[in-house]
């Protein structure tokens, strides 16, 4: 069995989580286009509300506070895990009205489309282990086993780290 040893404290010390919270809050915002066209082909300019950056900035700050509050509610070990997973761009947080959606962006890995794998707090430890031991290929192996499908590209299927990660995961079951 493959063993993964890690000391997260060296990889997450001096991390300014506010940067990651702000980034995650900003990424969860929609973008207002300058204009759009309706089904009749008529141009629709942005509304005054859409034009206002103040409204957008307030919304971003609200989401940042929501992310920070959610983070504060986690156990110490899960705080370490989230810090690692955000620092190494493994997970994406998307605050909703009364919950935190979390996922791994896996666009164009399993399908030629936008794609994400939902995760829970219970997945943090294995995701840290896999990223630490195998990098992105370990994360893809986890998603592949969870979904029961292989990635589209043979670059994954023939990769040593990907194969080792899948073997590691089979031993963990």
C-alpha positions, 0 to 999 in steps of 0.5 A, spaced: 500 500 500 502 506 498 503 511 504 502 519 503 506 523 509 504 530 509 506 536 514 500 541 512 503 546 516 509 548 512 505 548 506 499 553 509 503 557 513 503 565 512 497 564 507 493 570 507 486 567 507 482 573 506 485 573 499 482 566 497 476 568 500 475 574 496 477 570 490 472 565 491 467 570 493 469 574 486 469 568 482 461 566 484 459 573 481 455 573 474 458 578 469 453 584 467 455 584 459 455 591 456 448 589 452 445 583 450 440 581 445 433 579 446 429 573 441 427 579 436 434 581 435 433 588 439 439 590 443 438 591 451 443 596 454 445 594 461 440 597 466 442 602 472 442 597 477 447 592 472 451 599 471 452 600 478 459 597 481 457 599 488 451 594 488 456 589 485 462 590 490 457 590 496 455 583 493 462 581 493 463 583 500 457 579 503 459 573 499 466 574 502 463 575 509 459 568 508 465 564 506 469 567 512 463 565 517 463 558 514 470 557 514 470 560 522 465 554 523 470 549 521 474 544 525 481 546 526 483 540 521 478 542 516 481 549 516 487 546 514 485 542 509 481 548 506 487 552 506 491 547 503 485 546 497 484 553 496 492 555 496 493 549 491 487 551 487 483 544 488 476 546 490 472 552 488 467 555 493 460 558 491 456 561 497 449 560 496 443 563 501 444 559 506 449 554 504 456 553 501 457 549 495 463 546 494 466 543 487 472 541 483 472 544 476 474 539 471 472 542 465 473 538 459 476 532 463 471 527 463 466 531 458 467 536 452 464 541 456 464 545 463 464 540 469 465 540 476 464 535 481 461 536 488 464 535 494 463 535 501 467 537 508 468 529 508 472 529 502 477 534 504 482 529 507 482 525 501 483 530 496 489 533 500 492 526 500 491 525 493 493 532 491 499 532 496 501 525 493 499 525 486 498 532 484 492 533 479 492 526 476 490 524 483 484 528 484 482 526 477 483 519 479 478 520 485 473 523 480 473 518 475 472 512 481 467 516 484 463 517 477 465 510 475 468 513 468 475 514 465 477 521 463 477 523 455 484 523 454 489 517 454 494 522 457 490 521 464 489 513 463 497 512 461 500 516 466 504 513 472 501 518 477 494 517 475 495 509 475 498 510 482 493 514 485 487 509 483 491 504 486 492 508 492 484 509 492 482 502 491 487 500 497 483 506 501 476 503 500 
